Amino acid sequence: MLASTEGSTNTADQTPFMRSGTSVMRKISGIFNKSQSFNNESDLAYVELGSLSEESVTRTLGSFAGVFAPVSLSMFSALIFLRMGYIVGNAGLLVTLAQFAIAYIILIFTVSSVCAISTNGAVEGGGPYFMISRTLGPEFGGSIGSLFFFANIVSSALCISGCVEGLVENFGPSGYFIKGVIPGGRWWEFLYCSLLNILNLIICLIGAAMFAKTTVFVLSIVCMALLIAFFSFLYQGEIQVPIPDSNTLIQNATYHVNETYTGLLLDTLKSNLFPDYGKDYTARGEAVTFSTVFGVLFSGVTGIMAGANLSGELKNPEKSIPRGTLSAVAFTFIIYLAMSFLVALTSSSSLLKNNYLFLAGVSVLPASVAIGLFTATWSAALSNVIGGSRVLEALAKDRIFGSLLDFIPKGTWKNNPVTAVLLSSLLVQLVLLIGSLNVIAQLNSVLFLLSYLATNLACLGLELAGAPNFRPTYAYFSWYTALIGLLGTLTMMFVVNPIYAACSILLCLLLVIFLHLLFPSKEADWGSISQALIFHQVRKYLLLLDSRKDHVKFWRPQILLLVNNPRTACPLIDFINDLKKGGLYVLGHVVKGENVDESDPACDMNLPWLNLIDHLKIKAFVEITVSKTIREGLQHLIRLSGMGAMKPNTVIFGFLDQDNSIDFLGSEGSTYQNQELNEDIFPLIETNKLDIVEYVQMMRDVLKLNKNLCLCRNFAKLKKDPKIVKSKLYIDVWSINLLNPGELDAFDITSLFMMQLACIVNMVPLWSKLKLRIFTCNKTSSSHFAPNSTTQSYVEKLETMLKKLRIVADIVTSNELENLIETGGSNMGTYVDRVNSLILQQTEDTALTFIYLPSPQSQEAYSTYFNNLEVLSRNLPPTIFVHGVNTVTSTTL
């Protein structure tokens, strides 16, 4: 078990391309969606040039058409024409300005995080999901990406509802533009929403490129409508504006109610400065509050990701996303501030609260309001469907949910994810059943805030981790901008709707756990910020861990297990994982031979060993070294394993025996079977066996280096099946130096170390039902171990010591063993054989046995010493020879 395999797989003849072929093939298959094979680096260069050529065809959008226009339209959406009266009339101008300031501060800091990520590397399709997943890893990225996808769906439904609400207000029974063209009512509005959703679906099926090319034209129409609205505020004098019939809170059939538009008046401004919350006539008269107003306001400005959603179509996303997004944020902020002032300066509070579409009654050209509202909300709805479908396609291609979404990439036609578009439109239709625009707005705001929170969290993690490769070219980002954005989004989530916020965060965490347990993305080689943060914290705390402050009260095993062939050592590796008690566990392996110039075999073997650790589900590290001899390699491992104050204090060997090896990784019925770890990776044949002299010399080396020593034998018999373990009754400790008995054996460092190890095993749930037995001889002496009594039996002193050490065990005395010890010195071979038979008689119900290991003697006696150990442990249950060099138990509090 102990001897090392010689050499390793020869990689000297492989080209660098062949050695990294797996990762390269994965990248190439991601570009072409099919597998290819290549023979040399020139083939790879050809493929990479081909991929660049293909990208140049699909990436056609610049900063203005690809980012600025869709972001501006998404941030205007239904808010600019349909909800400014609702916001100012209820919240007042001062609170409205404060809410816009809060919203845009959150947006600015979040945009800074988006710009930092997008300028730190190549951005592909999937927008924010791509950025978050490549930073925080597949599980967290997948959960946030899923919620961001649903946020786009809800936002699309919100914009469609706003568009239909404007349609009914302009052309319905009380339309400002033309009355009675279309019927009103909830189900009629649902029908109009459905038809508009179908129209969006048709356009999306034709292709997103057509929408992207028309965004500039749509934005120009919206801007023209805004200019007419601003002119109307300045031009129009006092007029009476009718209240729509849909407002049943104050409207009735007997007379028609009008409210006053005053024109530019300071008195009107003063009356609109402070909050005057009323009731929402579009939500069955529900009371309006600060949070509902902010939810509606924020839902209108959440479109900052519209440009990032089209990252796969942008020529230069690293430049276009920051420039276009920041410009759109500044542009829309100015427009909203100007609109807020003009509304508060010209319209009575009663008009604003009872007629959300008052602009149509004020405008010198009512049709411009209708056209602006239709184009802004429709384009925002379409943009969200397109963006959501791209996020869904990215989730499917990354196989975040395993094979559940494999049908989506298959339904792609001419780079258009048809299946993703169909599924997105279906979900929009389901959200439209909610009905009220303001109810949808709160859910929409919370989901977008959660995605913004994740984006800020990703950047904050990158900054705090101090990763050298995080070097965004965006100059206005730092850790505190990400922190402010994170805290702002988290706070506003609960301000908008505490129930929605708590449920969305809980859903996100559940998705993280769900993805981690059921769909661990083995193909995801993106790098996770968690690893960088863990490294940062571990390094900091390792520096704080000072070996000079070690105390025996807090001792725990720090184990180095020397393994030759993992195929035959699986039960032992698994058992030592139970023995470590939360301490360091290192699997050490020595490759016997000289270092190779072309490739170090230790480097080539590291990955298979890590896969073995994953397969066995143990918590261990791997250390592999190359040395001329196994003994020299062991010395390297003992000296260099671990780091700082976290170094192994116990070294464990397998026993050097001639038993037939069992292939636990390849045997049918073995609980450790794994066909992926085949004999090409871990050969079964052991070409280098240690001789007895080198083996015992290694034992002496361990003790010279002041490490505790354990030898493990017969662990091939160990079955960690709970049923088998429960059929046993005991864990045995033989606290006697059977090869050289002494009166104080049970009280020395080695026996106490054995008892400590036995207690640790007994704490593991699988072994906790077994009773601990300590075997000793029944002697009597006056001893310094009981200074307050004149004479105390050996067993009584042992019981007193166990009580002080809080060790619960049965003490078993053996007169036969005592007789053997007294008479066995004349013929050592016969004595050891009889002791083995005696131990064997006691082990019928024993699961595990600990035996006192004496230190090796002179080199001339190595063979005799080892043969005695071999006879002593022959045919026993799993057995551990133990020799301790340091105190590991304490009676102090």
C-alpha positions, 0 to 999 in steps of 0.5 A: 500500500505504501510504495509509490508508483514509478513515473507517470503518464508520458506527456513529453510527446504531446504538443501544448495544444494537445495538452490543453485540448479539452478547454480549447475544444470547449471554447470552439464548440461554444462558438460553432455549437458543434464538436470539431477536432484539430491536429495542430495550432494552425488549424486552431488559428484558422478556426479563431479567425473564422469565429471572428469573421462570424462575430463581425456579421452578427455584431452590427450595432453601435453605441447609439442604436444599440444602447442609447436608444433602447435604454432611453426608450425603456426608461421612458416607457409608460412613465413619461406620458402616463404616470407623471401626474400620478407621481407628482399629484400624490407625492408632491414635487419635493418627494418626487424630486427626492424619489428621482434622486434616490432612483438615479443614485442607485442607477448611477452606481449600478451603471458604474458596476455594469461599466466596470464588468463590461470594460474588464473583458469580452462581453458576450450574449446574455447581458447582465446574466453573462456578467454576473455568472462569469463573476459570481459563478454558475449557481449564483449567476444562474439564479440571478439570471433566472430572476432577471429573465422574469424581471424582463417578462414582468417589465414587458407586461408592464409596458404592454399594460401601459400602452393599452391603458393609454389606448383606451384613454385616447380611443375608449368610451371617454377618449381624449382623441376620439371617443368610442372607437374601441370598447373599454372594460377589464377583459377588453383591455386584456384582449388588447394586451394579448393582441399587442403581445402577439404583435411583439411575438411576430416581430421577434420571430422576424428578428431582433435586428429589425427592431434594433434598426428602428429604435432610433426612429422610434426614439425620434418620435418620442422626443418629438412628442416630448417637445410638443408636451413641453411647448403645451405646458408653456403655451396653454392657459387655464382650461378644464380637463375632463376626468375619464369615465374609468375613474369611478371614484369621482365620476358618475353617469349623471354629470361629467366631472372636470378638473383645472389645468391652471397654466404656469402659476406659482400658487399651483406650484406651492400647492403641489410641493408636499405629499397629498396621497389619495386613491388609485382609481386604476387599482380598485381604489387602493390607497396610494403610499410612498412605497407604491409611488416609488414602485411605479416611478422606479419601474419606469427607470429600470431600463438601464440593462436594455443595452446590455441585454443586446451585448451579443449584437454590439460591435464593441460592447466594452465601449458601447455599454458604458457610453450609451448607458450613461448618456441615456441615464443623463438624458432621461434624468434631465427630461424627468426633472423638467417634466416634474417641474412643469407638471407641478407648476401647471396642474392642480393636485386633483387633476393629477390624481384623478386623470393620469392621462391629463397630458392628452387634454392639455396638449396642443396636439393630443395625437402627439401624446397618444403616439408618444405613449404608444411608441414608448411603451410598445418599444420598451415592451418589445425590448424587454421580450427580446432581452428576456429571450436572449437571457433565457437562451444564454441560460440554456446554452450554459446548461445552468439547469442541466438538460431541462432547457436543451430544447431552447438552443435547438429552436434557433433559426438564423441566430434568432432563438425562436423557442426562447421567444415563444416561451417568453411571450407565453410568460408575458401573457400569464403576467398580463392576467394580473391586470393592474399596471401599478401592481405589476410595477411593484413586482417589476421594480423588486425583481430589477432591484434584485438583479442590480443588487447582484451586479453591485455585489459581483463588483464589490466582491471583485474589488474586495478580493483584489484579483489582479486581473480585475482591471476595468478601464472604466475610471469612475468605479470603486468599492464604495460605489458598488457598496452604495449601489448594493445598500441602496438597492437592498433598502429600496427593495423593502421600501417598494414592497417588503413581501415581494422583496423578502420572497424574491431574496428567498427565491434567489437563495433557494435557486442557488441551493437548487442549482448547486445540488441538482445541476452543478455545472461541470462544464462552467469554467468561468471562475467564481468570485467565491474562490477569490474571496475565500483565498483572500480571507484564508490568507489573512487568517493563516497569517493570524494563526500563530504556532507559538499560541498553540494550546493542548486544549485546542489540539486536533489531528492534522493528518498526512496520509501517505498513499501509494495506490488510491485504487487499493486504499479507498477505505483507509482514505475514507476512514481517515476523513472521519479521524481528522475532527475538522483538522487538516487532512493531506493525501501525500503521494511520492512519484519515484524517479527523476524530474522530467524537463518537459513535464513534471509528473506531479503536475500531471497527476494533480487533477486526477487526485482532486477528482478522486477527492470529489468522488470519495466526498472527503475534505482533503488536500493533495500533495504530490512530490517527485523523489529518487526514493520513497523515504526522501519523498516522505521527508519532503512531504512532512516538511512542506505539507500545509502552510504557516501554523497549519501543518501536519502533526500526525503521519499515517502509513498503510502497512507493508504486507503481502496481502492481495490488493483489492481494486475498490475503484473498479470492483463490481459492488464496491461502494467506491466504484468509479469507472471514470477513474480507470487504470489508465489514471491510477494503475493497479499494478504496484511496480515499486515495493518498499523493503522492510529496512526502508519502511522502518527507516521512514517510521524513524524519520517521522518520529525524528521530525516530532510527528505522531505516527500511525500504521494502518492495517487490514482496512480492506476489511472496513465496511462503512455500511451503517448496518455492518457498523451497527452489528459491531459493539466495540472500539478497542484500545490496547494501552500496553506496549505489548512488545516491551511492557512497562508499568506506566504504559497506560499513562504515557503519551502514546496511550493517551494519544490512542485514547484521544483518537478512539474518542474522536472516532467515537464522536462520528455519527456512524461510530457513535453507537460503539462502546470504547474498551481499554485493555490493560493488566490489573496491577497494584502499586503505590504511585505518584499518579494518586498522591493522596492515597497510600495504595491505589490499584492500577485500574483505579488510577486509570479510571481516575485519569479517564474521568478527568479526561472526560473519556467514557470507556470500559476498562477490561483487565486480562489475567491471561495477558498479564501471565503472558507478559510475565513469562513471554520474554524467553521466546519472543516469536512464540510470545507475539503469536500468543498475544495475537491469538489473545487479541483475536479472541476479543475482537469478534464484536470489534469494529476497530482496534488501536494497538500501542506502537513502540519506537523502532530500535537499532537498524540490526533489529529492524526485521525482527521489529517489523515481523513482530508487528506483522504477527501481532496484527495478523488477521485482526479487524481494521487495526491502527498502530499508534505512537505519540510524541506530544501531549494531546489531552488536557484536564484544564477547563 
